[in-house]
Amino acid sequence: MARNPAAAPCHIFEMYRSSFRHWQRSANEPDGERVVKCSQVMEARNVSGENEHIE
């Protein structure tokens, strides 16, 4: 196996290492649209009286 840990996933998914690294970094960043939708769901749940945490 190659020394570079990104080499195997890049080979499997047929993508460049730079693209894989960009995807890997951006996966940890919150998506603006998702944050808005999650806050709307939490607000609706608070209004309805549901306080149980769901992920």
C-alpha positions as CSV (number, residue, x, y, z in Angstrom):
1,M,0.0,0.0,0.0
2,A,1.2,3.5,-0.7
3,R,2.6,5.7,2.1
4,N,0.1,8.5,1.5
5,P,-3.1,7.8,3.4
6,A,-5.2,9.6,0.8
7,A,-3.8,7.3,-2.0
8,A,-6.2,4.4,-1.5
9,P,-9.4,6.4,-1.4
10,C,-8.3,8.5,-4.4
11,H,-7.6,5.3,-6.3
12,I,-10.9,3.7,-5.4
13,F,-13.0,6.8,-6.2
14,E,-10.9,7.8,-9.1
15,M,-10.2,11.4,-7.9
16,Y,-7.1,13.6,-7.4
17,R,-5.6,13.9,-4.0
18,S,-6.2,17.6,-3.9
19,S,-9.9,17.0,-4.6
20,F,-10.1,14.4,-1.9
21,R,-8.4,16.7,0.6
22,H,-10.7,19.6,-0.2
23,W,-13.7,17.3,0.3
24,Q,-12.3,16.0,3.5
25,R,-11.7,19.5,4.9
26,S,-15.1,20.8,3.8
27,A,-16.9,17.8,5.3
28,N,-16.1,19.3,8.8
29,E,-17.4,22.8,7.9
30,P,-21.1,23.5,8.6
31,D,-23.2,23.9,5.5
32,G,-25.1,27.2,5.7
33,E,-28.3,25.7,4.2
34,R,-28.2,22.8,6.7
35,V,-27.7,25.1,9.6
36,V,-30.7,27.2,8.7
37,K,-32.9,24.1,8.2
38,C,-31.8,22.6,11.5
39,S,-32.5,25.9,13.4
40,Q,-36.0,26.0,11.8
41,V,-36.7,22.4,12.9
42,M,-35.5,23.2,16.4
43,E,-37.7,26.3,16.5
44,A,-40.7,24.3,15.3
45,R,-40.1,21.6,17.9
46,N,-39.8,24.2,20.7
47,V,-43.1,25.7,19.6
48,S,-44.8,22.3,19.5
49,G,-43.5,21.5,23.0
50,E,-41.2,18.7,22.0
51,N,-38.0,18.9,24.0
52,E,-36.4,15.5,23.2
53,H,-33.0,15.7,21.4
54,I,-32.9,13.9,18.0
55,E,-29.8,13.6,15.8
